[in-house]
Structures are given as structure tokens and as C-alpha cells.
Amino acid sequence: MKKILSIAIVLILSISACGKEPTVSTLHDPVPDQEMFSSEEGLSLGLDEDSFIGSPPIIKTLVRNNSFSDYQLGEFYHIEVNKDGQWYMITYSDAVFLKNPSFKDYGNVLSAGSKTQQTFSVDALGVTLIPGEYRLVKTFISTGEPMHELSVAAPFSVE
């Protein structure tokens, strides 16, 4: 009897799992900045590719500072997914920060009038991006007073 019950439970779980589409884990609430541009106050973020077949292991970026001020930046990026017309931040394990201590918003200076290439590792986050619309978000911290943060986002899609 236990064997039949076990088989029935496995079949029910299998059938119910077939109806579910794969998802990426996100925060419960949409992000506050629903409208974000790839360029803001002279800072810009560009992607080498903006369309991927399957979850990309890495995303290559070009960050430019066409402003008259220096900004701090680091290796940190985050990804947001568009669900039902709203942007949600994708979640991942805090272990990412333990494995890569330089994964933060600061540590380097992007001087006024300069640019730099960065490679962002999706694999290092331990997430798999399913087909959909995404945006990669980069945050900068001003070096002058008054100090402020500024974020830009570059959209991309996964097929």
C-alpha cells in the first residue's frame, strides 16, 4: 500500500510540475525605479550584445563617463526582469559576496571623459536566465560633494 501511495504522490507532483513554467527568483515587490535609461548625467552603460540564445554565462559591457566629474564604480551589477510590464530585481545567494569580495559598487574610479570595459558574470550569481526581457543595472557613486548615487540600465533579451 505504501508503494502505491508513493507512486501516486510522485505522479501527482510530476503532473502539477508540468504545468508550471520555469521562473527566475525575484524580490516580491517591483523595483522603485521602473523607468531607467542607459545614459544619465553623462554616465552610460552599453552591452556588447543585447540578445542571447539561452542564459548568457557572461555579459560584456562598456561604461563611459562623459561628465565633468569622477565617479566610483566596482564590479557589482544587478539584473532585473520584466514581469507583466514591471521590473523586478533578480535574487541570488549572499554567498556571491563571500566568493567575490570585489563584487561591490565602489573600489575603482571612472575619471571624467574616460571609459572602461567590464565583464559581468551571470554564472557567478548562480542563476539561469529564462527567456524574457531583462536589464543590467550599474550604479555609480560620486566622488565630490554632495555625494550621490546614480544608476543606469541597459536592456537585453534572452530567447
Buried (B, 14 or more C-beta within 10 A) or exposed (E): EEEEEEEEEEEEEEEEEEEEEEEBEBEEEBBEEEEBEBEBBBBBBBBEEEEBEEBBEEBEBBBBBEBEBBBBBBBBBBBBBBBEEEBBBBBBEEEBEEEBEEBBBBEEBBEBEEEBEBEBBBEBBEBEBBEEBBBBBBBBBBBEEEEEEBBBBBBBEBE
